[in-house]
Amino acid sequence: MRRDKASAAGEALLRRLQRLVARAATVAEIDRKQIVALLDDLETTRRGLLKECADVDSEMRQATVRTTAIGTYLRNAQARRGKRHN
């Protein structure tokens, strides 16, 4: 469930970034207020994307730890079974 919400949030941030880039292409160089507002929006979006990246990285690390633990459990179970049959 968390993955679906994170994916939706990440997709929304990427769409927002695309809109901001399109808006940046139309801003006049002399319109300082729009440029400052656009920079603020870009920074906010960048922070959101960095947070999503950190969340995904954390989930990947957790999955790696779980995979390692499962592998260790299986190896131990197989070793114990093999000792019983000897």
N, C-alpha and C positions, 0 to 999 in steps of 0.2 A: 504494500500500500504506500509506504514512504517513497518508494522508487517512482511510482506513478505521479505522485504529487511533485517530487523533485524534478522529474522529467518535464512536467507541465510548466513548472516555474522556470526552468532553464529555457524551454522553448519560448515562453513569453518574454524573457529577458533578451533572447536573441532577436526576436521580432522587433522588440523595442529598439535594440541597437541598430537594426536595419532602417527603421523609421528615422532614427536620429541622424544616421549617415545621409539618408536622402534629404532630410531637412537641412543638414549642414551644407549640402551642395547648392541650396537655393538662398542661403543667407548672404546678404550683401556685406561686403567687407567693412563698410562704414557703420553698420548697425551694431554698435557695441553692446547694447542691452541684449539683443538676441544671441550674440556670440557668447556672452557671459552665461546666459540662461542655458544655452546649448552645452557649454562646457560643464555646467553643474549637472545637467541631465546625463551627460556622458559619464561623468565621474560616479554618479549614483548607480548607473547601470553597470559600470565596470566593477564596482564593489559587490553588487549583487551577483554578477557572474563569478567573481573570485570566491564568494561564499559558496556558491553552488559547486564550483570545482573542488573546494576543500571538503564539502560534504561527500561528493562522489569519491574522492581520494580516501576518505575515512571509511566509507562503505567497502571499497576495494581492499583496504588493509584488513578490515574485519573479516571479509570473505576469505582472504588468504590465510588468516589465522585459523578460521574454522576448517578450511580444507586441509591444512597441515594437521590439525587435531584429529580429524576424521581418518586421515591416512595413517597416523600413528596408532590410533585405536584399532584399525583394521589389521595392521601389521602385528600388533600385540595379540590380537585375537587369533590370527592365523598361527603365530608361533606357539601359543598355548595349546591350540588344537593339535599341532604337530607333535608336541611333547607327549601328549596323552596317548597317541597312537604308537609311539616308539616303544 
